Amino acid sequence: MPYLELSLTCTEDEQPRYERALEDVGALAVTLLDADADSGHERAILEPGVGETPLWRTLVLNALFPHDADPLLLLASLDAFDPALDWSRAAFRKVEDQDWARAWMDQYAPLRFGERTWIVPWNCELPEGADSAEAAVVRLDPGLAFGSGTHPTTALCLQWLDGLAARGELQDRAVLDYGCGSGILALAALKLGASRALGIDNDPQALAASLDNAARNAVGERLTVSLPAEAPAGAYPVVVANILAAALDALAETIAARVAPGGRLALSGILDGQQEELLRRYRPWFEALAVAHEGDWVRIEGVRRRD
């Protein structure tokens, strides 16, 4: 099936606002390329290491929309969402599904998060370090996946899970991944020693992708997925929710109820500047709240009060 691709050039400072607007109006996927790369050899952005510059100074941002999307209506919606941005830079073209997937497959590389966690595309050999018995390796197809570890919000959650595992706080415990997408966080938790995981998402296609990825990673028998309204009751010792700040706000009571007393929570999908409101929102249920930064994005973590 073909897709409509929007492409524009922007600066590093502008990128978070452009990406947020595109996601708000329904972009299926967003990729970032180095606008100053040598001709014909642009690289899709990968997760930076600690202390490394997260983005290039000038970059090309590509977003995919359904093939029947109206470019003029999209531009109108984008301008209404953030009229201060220059949407006249945008160009549109039709692209085939296989072209997009092939581009990702050619440009994607293994990524490491924390001490043990690796996200490795199926077309790549295991790099040094990921081939050890201690490594927690999740294999994913880049393509049009709902999450592949390349976005800072996903990276923040993977680093958090890896840290829990290093402290022995994940071993043989159940994990809830609220807004599971591709299932990447649930799969990483299972690979790091969690006993089982539940993935909740309001998109049936995301649930299907999670189950498929779990089966291909040999953890299918330990992952359950569900729509929010159909999710089994119960609280979990480890809960992670990588969704937008507005949803985290609206779902605060629901998410808090899902964390067992003394349990650990991580919230991501939060732009820097949005954390204070969410900290106030979750403080009635959680203590030891802390904030971690990755570029323009933040993660909030905390411990569920026992009283």
Secondary structure, DSSP 8 states (H G I E B T S, - for coil): -EEEEEEEEEETTTHHHHHHHHHHTT-SEEEEEETTSSTT---B-----TTS-SS-SEEEEEEEEETT--HHHHHHHHHHH-TTS-GGG-EEEEEEHHHHHHHHHHH---EEETTTEEEEETTS---TTTTSTT-EEEEE--TT-S--S-SHHHHHHHHHHHHHHHTTSSTT-EEEEET-TTSHHHHHHHHTT-SEEEEE-S-HHHHHHHHHHHHHTT-GGGEEEE-GGG-----EEEEEEES-HHHHHHTHHHHHHTEEEEEEEEEEEEETTSHHHHHHHHTTTEEEEEEEEETTEEEEEEEE---
